[in-house]
C-alpha cells in the first residue's frame, strides 16, 4: 500500500522526541482527551513522519503520554466523568456511555463513577431524548402504527436506553406530562 505522503509527492516531515512532546502538548491544550486517545494520536503522527531520534519511537510515545498524565494534562477518571455527563445531557443512555468510554480507552476502574452517574440519570436522559425527538408525551399525535412505534423503540435502543424504559416513555399519551412526573417518581 502506498502512503498518502508518497502519492502526493510531499516529503515526510522529520519527527524527534522534542517535536513529539510539542505535538502532545498542543493536542492536550486543544482537546480533552484520555491516555489511549493521546497515544493513538501520537502513533498516527509517528506513522506520518520520519523518526529521526535515536530513541525507540514507541518508547518515546509512551514516555510523552506518561509525562502528560503526570503533569495533570491527561486524567482518564475526569475525562470519563466529563464525557459521560455530556452524553447523558444529550439524551444518550448508559450503554452508549459505556461503549464510548471503551472506545476512548478508559478502563473499568476509571469509568466506574461515570457509568454510575449515567445509570442514575437514565430516566432524565431518556426523557430528554424523547423531548428532542418528539416521542411519547412530546409527540404531536400518538403513534398508532406499530411499525412507527417499533422504529421509535429502536431509536431509543440506538441511543443506549433500555427497551423497557423506552416502551414506558412511549406509552405516555402526547401532552401527558403528568405521566412523566409519575415515571420520575418511580426511578
C-alpha positions in Angstrom: 0.0 0.0 0.0 1.4 3.4 -1.0 1.4 6.0 1.8 -0.6 9.2 1.1 2.5 11.4 1.5 4.3 9.4 -1.2 1.3 9.7 -3.5 1.0 13.4 -3.1 4.7 13.9 -3.8 5.3 15.6 -0.4 8.3 14.6 1.7 7.6 13.2 5.1 8.4 15.6 7.9 11.1 14.7 10.4 10.0 13.9 13.9 12.0 13.6 17.1 11.3 13.2 20.8 11.2 17.0 21.4 8.7 17.6 18.5 6.6 14.6 19.7 6.4 16.3 23.1 5.3 19.6 21.4 2.7 17.8 19.4 1.3 16.1 22.5 1.2 19.4 24.4 -0.6 21.2 21.6 -3.1 18.3 21.4 -3.9 18.3 25.1 -4.2 22.1 25.1 -6.8 21.9 22.4 -8.8 18.7 23.3 -10.0 17.0 26.4 -8.5 13.5 25.9 -7.7 10.2 27.5 -4.3 8.4 27.7 -5.4 6.0 24.9 -6.6 8.7 22.6 -3.4 10.7 23.1 -1.3 7.6 22.4 -3.3 6.9 19.2 -2.8 10.5 18.0 0.9 10.3 18.6 1.2 6.9 17.0 -0.6 8.4 13.9 1.9 11.3 13.8 4.8 8.8 14.1 3.3 6.9 11.1 3.0 10.1 9.0 6.6 11.3 9.8 10.2 10.1 9.6 11.5 9.3 13.1 15.0 10.9 13.4 15.6 10.5 17.1 18.0 7.7 18.3 15.4 6.6 21.0 12.8 4.0 20.1 9.6 5.8 18.8 7.2 3.6 20.8 9.1 4.2 24.0 9.2 7.9 23.3 5.5 8.0 22.6 4.7 6.2 25.9 7.0 8.5 27.8 5.3 11.5 26.4 1.8 10.2 27.4 3.1 9.4 30.9 4.5 12.9 31.2 1.2 14.4 30.2 -0.6 12.3 32.7 2.0 13.2 35.4 1.6 16.9 34.7 -2.2 16.5 35.0 -3.0 17.3 31.4 -4.5 13.8 30.9 -6.7 12.3 33.6 -8.8 9.3 32.5 -11.2 9.5 35.5 -12.0 13.1 35.0 -12.3 12.6 31.3 -14.7 9.7 31.8 -16.9 11.8 34.2 -16.9 14.8 31.7 -17.7 12.6 28.7 -20.4 10.6 30.5 -22.1 13.7 31.8 -22.1 15.4 28.4 -23.5 12.3 26.7 -26.2 12.0 29.3 -27.2 15.6 28.9 -27.5 15.0 25.2 -30.0 12.2 26.0 -27.8 9.2 25.4 -28.2 6.1 27.6 -25.9 4.0 29.8 -25.0 1.5 27.0 -23.8 4.3 24.7 -21.8 5.9 27.6 -20.1 2.6 28.3 -19.3 2.0 24.7 -17.9 5.5 24.1 -15.7 5.2 27.2 -14.4 1.8 26.0 -13.6 3.3 22.6 -11.8 6.2 24.3 -9.6 3.6 26.1 -11.0 4.2 29.6 -10.6 1.2 31.8 -13.4 0.0 34.2 -11.6 1.4 37.3 -11.7 4.9 35.8 -15.1 4.7 34.2 -17.0 3.3 37.2 -18.2 6.6 38.6 -19.2 8.0 35.2 -21.2 4.8 34.4 -22.9 5.0 37.9 -23.8 8.6 37.2 -25.2 7.7 33.8 -27.3 4.9 35.4 -28.6 7.4 38.0 -29.6 9.8 35.2 -31.1 7.1 32.9 -34.7 8.3 33.2 -33.9 12.0 32.7 -31.6 11.2 29.8 -34.3 9.1 28.1 -36.9 11.9 28.7 -34.5 14.4 27.2 -34.1 12.1 24.2 -37.9 11.8 23.8 -38.3 15.5 24.1 -35.6 16.1 21.4 -37.1 13.5 19.1 -40.7 14.4 19.9 -41.6 10.9 21.0 -44.2 9.8 23.5 -45.6 12.7 25.6 -43.7 15.2 23.5 -45.3 14.0 20.2 -47.9 16.0 18.3 -50.0 12.9 17.9 -49.9 9.3 19.2 -48.0 6.7 17.2 -50.8 4.4 16.2 -48.8 2.5 13.6 -47.0 -0.5 15.2 -44.1 -0.1 12.8 -43.6 3.5 13.7 -43.8 2.6 17.4 -41.1 0.0 16.9 -38.9 2.4 15.0 -39.2 4.8 18.0 -38.2 1.9 20.3 -35.3 1.2 18.1 -34.2 4.8 18.2 -34.2 4.6 22.0 -32.1 1.4 21.8 -29.6 3.0 19.4 -29.3 5.9 21.9 -28.3 3.4 24.6 -31.6 3.2 26.5 -33.2 0.0 27.8 -36.2 -1.3 25.8 -38.4 -1.3 28.9 -37.7 2.3 29.6 -38.3 3.2 26.0 -41.6 1.5 26.0 -42.7 3.1 29.3 -42.0 6.6 27.9 -43.6 5.8 24.6 -46.7 4.6 26.4 -47.4 8.1 27.7 -50.0 10.0 25.7 -49.0 13.1 23.8 -49.1 16.1 26.1 -49.5 13.9 29.2 -46.6 15.4 31.2 -48.2 14.3 34.4 -47.3 10.7 33.4 -43.7 11.7 33.2 -43.8 13.1 36.7 -45.2 9.8 37.9 -42.4 8.0 35.9 -39.8 10.2 37.5 -41.1 9.2 40.9 -40.7 5.5 40.1 -37.0 5.7 39.4 
